[in-house]
Amino acid sequence: MIKNLGRAGAFAVAAGVTRGAYEALRRSGVGGERPRRVNHAGREVELYSGPATALGAAVAVGGAPAAFAVLAAGACGAYDDAYGDDRRGFRAHLGALRRGEVTSGAVKLLGIGAAGLVAGALMKERPVDKVLAGVVIAGTAHLVNLVDVRPGRALLGVLALSTPGLLRGPEAAAPMGAAAAVLADDLGERTMLGDTGAHALGAAVGAAIVAGNGRLGLAAHAAALVAAAACGDHVTEWVRSPV
């Protein structure tokens, strides 16, 4: 994690680290056949951009709490990439948890939620603000993953969500740089973020929102994210529709 980079510096560092890590992983073939997945069109694509964007965003995000949230969200996503099943939606995973089955989705839900609350508690001073910050970080991580159903949608979403944050500070430049570094490969269906990259970039965007907002802004973002999660099944159907 590097502090005080400024907007251009954070963007450049995040993009450079992401691209370097992505190319290194591709050349080394780390993981053998595991880091591949069949996309919506039936093509087999690499998942190397996931850990690469998580690393790039974490290095440039500009604070230890934010970097922790990014890496923790990426780790939970990586677990789902490796061991996930076909169940979708919070209700499905929470229902399984009530039956004593710990699914990969439950690991993500609880793990990213806990990481968001820890990071939020470190980034804000008052108890209410700490909770709101945690909801924003975890909620944004889940939102970006929710829209990651077609090439480029999650990365373009990260760029769109982060752009307003540039007016408040440099934190938003980190997820933007990481996303920009692999956007062409994602659109070209040579790679996909997987849950690793989507959750990590979402957490980075959430941390930037937290850094740039007071209580009123955090409350508005938290309410919007909770509403999006509540209608997640409907949103998923919409974003899965052909473009």
N, C-alpha and C positions, 0 to 999 in steps of 0.2 A: 504494500500500500504506500503510495507516494502522496504527500501533502503539498498544497500550495502550487499546483501546476498551472492554474488559470484555465480558462475555457479551451483555448487552442491547444495548450499543452496536454490537458486531460484527454481531449479527443485524439490527439496524435499518439500519445502513449498507449491508450486503450486499443486503438486501431493497430499500432505496430506490434504490441504484444500478442493480440489476438491473431493477427495474420501470421506472425512468426510461429506461434504455437500450432496453428492449424496446419501450416506447411510441414512443420517438423513431425507432427503426428501422422500426416499422410505419408511422408517418406519412410518413417520408421515402421508403419503398420502395427502400432501398439494395439494389442487387444485381439489380433487375429481376425476371425470372422465375426466376433461379437458386435463391434460397433457399426452395424449396418442394419437398415430397416427398410421394409417395403413401403413406399409412399402411396398417396391416393391414386396414382396412375399405374400402380403395379410395378414400378421401377425400384430396384434396390439401390439405396443411396447411403453414403457414409454418415456417421454421427460425430465426426471429429470436430465439427464447428461448435458443438455443445460445450465440451470442456475448454476449448480455446476461448470462446466468448466469456465463459465464467472467469477464467484467469485474467483476461484482458480488462474486464469490468472491475474485478476485485483490486487489481493493481492500481488503477487510476481513479477509483471512486472517491478517494480523498478523506478517509477516516476509518479507523479500526472497527467501530461498530457496523458501519455500512459494509466494509469488506467482509466481516464475519457473516452478515446476513446473506451476502451474495454467495459466498462459498458454501454456507450451510444449505441454502436453497438449491444450489447446484448439486451438492452431494445427495440430497433427498431425491432430486430429479434423476440423478445417475442410478440410484437404487431402483427407481421405477423403470428406467430404460433397460436395466439388466434383468429385473425379476417381475415386471408388471404383467397384468393380465388384461382381459378385454373389458372389464367392468369400468363404467364411466359414471361420474357424478358423485357428489358428496354423500347422498343418501345411500347409494349402493355400498360404499365403503364403510360408512358408519353403521349400516345394518349388519354388515359382516363382522364389524368390530364388536357389536352387541352380542353376536353369536360366538364370540371368542376367537374369531379369525382375524389376524393382523395382516391386512393386505398392503400392497405397495402404496396404494392410494391413501390409506390411513397413515402410513409412515410419512408421506408427503404432507398431509393435512396437519398432523400433530407436530412434525419436525419443523416445517417451515413456519407454522404458527408460533411455536416456541422461540425459534430463532428471531422472528420478527419482533416479538415482545421483548426479548433480551436487547436487541439492537435499539428498539424504540426507547427502552428504559435508559439506555446509555446516551441517547441523542437528545432527550428532552429532560426537563427538570421537574415539572409538576406531574403528579400521578395521572390525572386525566389525559394530559398530553402524551405521557408515556404509553398509555393504552391505545390511544388513537394512532400514535405513530406505529405501534406494532401491527394494528389492523391494516394500516395503509401499506406497510412493507409486505406483509404476508398476502394481503388481498391483491396487490399489483402483481406479485409473483404468480398467483393463480390465474389472474386475468390474462396475462401474456401467454401462459400455457394454454388457456382456453381457446384462444384464436389461432393457435399454431396448427392449422389443419390443411393449409395449402402453401405452396412455395412462396416465401416472402411475406406472408401475412403477419407473422409475429414480429419479424424484423422491421417491417414498415410501421407496425403498431408501436414498437419501441421508439422509433424515430419521431413519430407523431406525438406520442405521449411525453417525450423528453423535450421537445422543442420549446414549449412555454417555460420550462424550468431554466433555460439558458438566461432568461431575463433576470432570474433571482440569484444565480450563482453558477459555479463551474461544475457542480456535482453531476448535472444532467449530461454533460459532455462525455462522461465515461461510458454509459450504456450506448450512447449514440455512436461513438467511435468503434466500440466492439461490434455493434450491429452492422455498421457500414463496411467493416473489413470483410465480412463474409456474405454480404447481401447478394452480390452477383452470383456466387456459387450456389446460394440457396435458391435464387430465382431460376438458375440453370439446372436445378435438380441434380446437382452433383453432391450435395450435402443437405442435412437438415439439423436443426438445433436439438431435436429430441427434448425430453423433459429437463435434461441437464441445463442446456442453454436457455430454454424458455423461462424456467423458474429463476435462474441466476440473473438474467437480464431484467426480468420483472422485478426482482428484489432490488436491483440497482436503481431502476426507475423509481420504485417506491421510496428508497432511501433518499433520492434526490428531491422527491416531493416533500418528504419530512424535513429535510434541511432547509427548504425554501418557504415553508408555510408555518404560520402560527396556528392557534387553536381553531379558529373559524375555518381556515382552509383545510386543516386536517380533518375536521368534522365533516365538511362537505365531501372531501375525497373518500373518507371512510364510509359514509352513507351510500355514495355511488357504487363503491366496490362491493358492499354488502348486498345492494340491490342486484348488481350484476351476478354475484354468486347465487343469489336466490333464484334467478331465472336462468341459471347456467345451462340447463338442458335445452331451453328454447334457443339461447344464443348459439349453442353448439350446433344445432340443426341449421341455423341460418349460415354460420360461417362454413359449414360443410357443403353448402350448395355450390354448384359449379360457378366459376366466374365467366 
